[in-house]
């Protein structure tokens, strides 16, 4: 059981051992409910046919929400990024999950991602804005530039600002982070 927990992302040997020992101390019925939930999720959860977010139904809850149809589509690499954006409670539009970012070193090209469905969706839904919310990395930047060139004929393409995290010290920030903080600056009102 410890070996299986260690196979999960972000779980090291000590955490795997702690989780295994915790489950062994639980009543059998509670462990059975946990195991059934894992099996049910694996068999029932797939991708939303519109945005490719995880969903147990044909369309996810966000795509079904009529109040979110404001013409904006926020593009993220995966469902973890979508969930992080949702935690902010700031964005009220819809999403599109690419399924990763372009990474030639890993053999991931545009054809491996949900890019063509995005282009078709932007055209079909007459989206007023596509917001690129991809991780600021070589791969994320490459994907953002590729998408911007591809989508500009159809709609306005923007990118979320990157900069300094709240509570950080300027002296410890790297040059790229500081440069992006300047680029993403806004007028104070």
Secondary structure, 3 states (H helix, E strand, C coil): CHHHHHCCCCCCHHHHHHHHHHHHHCCHHHHHHHHHHHHHHHHHCEECCCCCCEECCCCCHHHHCHHHCCCEEEEECCHHHHHHHHHHCCCCCEEEECCCCCEHHHCECHHHCCHHHHHHHHHHHCCCEEEECCCCCHHHHHHHHHHHHHHCCCCEEEECCCCCCCCCCHHHCCHHHHHHHHHCCCCCC
